[in-house]
């Protein structure tokens, strides 16, 4: 059976070659499938993706506020109340 796709990609890294073949043996996949799967899952730094419904606030993703806001003092008071509560029954 003739191959219709004659694409070839050479990686000159001994580590990448060895690791791809180790994973292929462990998973039963081919080394090509291992590399393709890894490349599909790779997201380069700086190309961050925010899932629907979330917004980035610094380094974390949060639900956007829709209405009332909580001040820093209110948040600290709630945290302190939680920390100081009696945990014994």
Secondary structure as a PSIPRED ss2 file (coil, helix, strand):
# PSIPRED VFORMAT (PSIPRED V4.0)

   1 X C   1.000  0.000  0.000
   2 X C   1.000  0.000  0.000
   3 X C   1.000  0.000  0.000
   4 X C   1.000  0.000  0.000
   5 X C   1.000  0.000  0.000
   6 X C   1.000  0.000  0.000
   7 X C   1.000  0.000  0.000
   8 X C   1.000  0.000  0.000
   9 X C   1.000  0.000  0.000
  10 X C   1.000  0.000  0.000
  11 X C   1.000  0.000  0.000
  12 X C   1.000  0.000  0.000
  13 X C   1.000  0.000  0.000
  14 X H   0.000  1.000  0.000
  15 X H   0.000  1.000  0.000
  16 X H   0.000  1.000  0.000
  17 X H   0.000  1.000  0.000
  18 X H   0.000  1.000  0.000
  19 X H   0.000  1.000  0.000
  20 X H   0.000  1.000  0.000
  21 X H   0.000  1.000  0.000
  22 X H   0.000  1.000  0.000
  23 X H   0.000  1.000  0.000
  24 X H   0.000  1.000  0.000
  25 X H   0.000  1.000  0.000
  26 X H   0.000  1.000  0.000
  27 X H   0.000  1.000  0.000
  28 X C   1.000  0.000  0.000
  29 X C   1.000  0.000  0.000
  30 X C   1.000  0.000  0.000
  31 X H   0.000  1.000  0.000
  32 X H   0.000  1.000  0.000
  33 X H   0.000  1.000  0.000
  34 X H   0.000  1.000  0.000
  35 X H   0.000  1.000  0.000
  36 X H   0.000  1.000  0.000
  37 X H   0.000  1.000  0.000
  38 X H   0.000  1.000  0.000
  39 X H   0.000  1.000  0.000
  40 X H   0.000  1.000  0.000
  41 X H   0.000  1.000  0.000
  42 X C   1.000  0.000  0.000
  43 X C   1.000  0.000  0.000
  44 X C   1.000  0.000  0.000
  45 X C   1.000  0.000  0.000
  46 X C   1.000  0.000  0.000
  47 X C   1.000  0.000  0.000
  48 X C   1.000  0.000  0.000
  49 X C   1.000  0.000  0.000
  50 X C   1.000  0.000  0.000
  51 X C   1.000  0.000  0.000
  52 X C   1.000  0.000  0.000
  53 X C   1.000  0.000  0.000
  54 X E   0.000  0.000  1.000
  55 X E   0.000  0.000  1.000
  56 X E   0.000  0.000  1.000
  57 X E   0.000  0.000  1.000
  58 X C   1.000  0.000  0.000
  59 X C   1.000  0.000  0.000
  60 X E   0.000  0.000  1.000
  61 X E   0.000  0.000  1.000
  62 X E   0.000  0.000  1.000
  63 X E   0.000  0.000  1.000
  64 X C   1.000  0.000  0.000
  65 X C   1.000  0.000  0.000
  66 X C   1.000  0.000  0.000
  67 X C   1.000  0.000  0.000
  68 X C   1.000  0.000  0.000
  69 X C   1.000  0.000  0.000
  70 X C   1.000  0.000  0.000
  71 X C   1.000  0.000  0.000
  72 X H   0.000  1.000  0.000
  73 X H   0.000  1.000  0.000
  74 X H   0.000  1.000  0.000
  75 X H   0.000  1.000  0.000
  76 X H   0.000  1.000  0.000
  77 X H   0.000  1.000  0.000
  78 X H   0.000  1.000  0.000
  79 X H   0.000  1.000  0.000
  80 X H   0.000  1.000  0.000
  81 X H   0.000  1.000  0.000
  82 X H   0.000  1.000  0.000
  83 X H   0.000  1.000  0.000
  84 X H   0.000  1.000  0.000
  85 X C   1.000  0.000  0.000
  86 X C   1.000  0.000  0.000
  87 X C   1.000  0.000  0.000
  88 X C   1.000  0.000  0.000
  89 X C   1.000  0.000  0.000
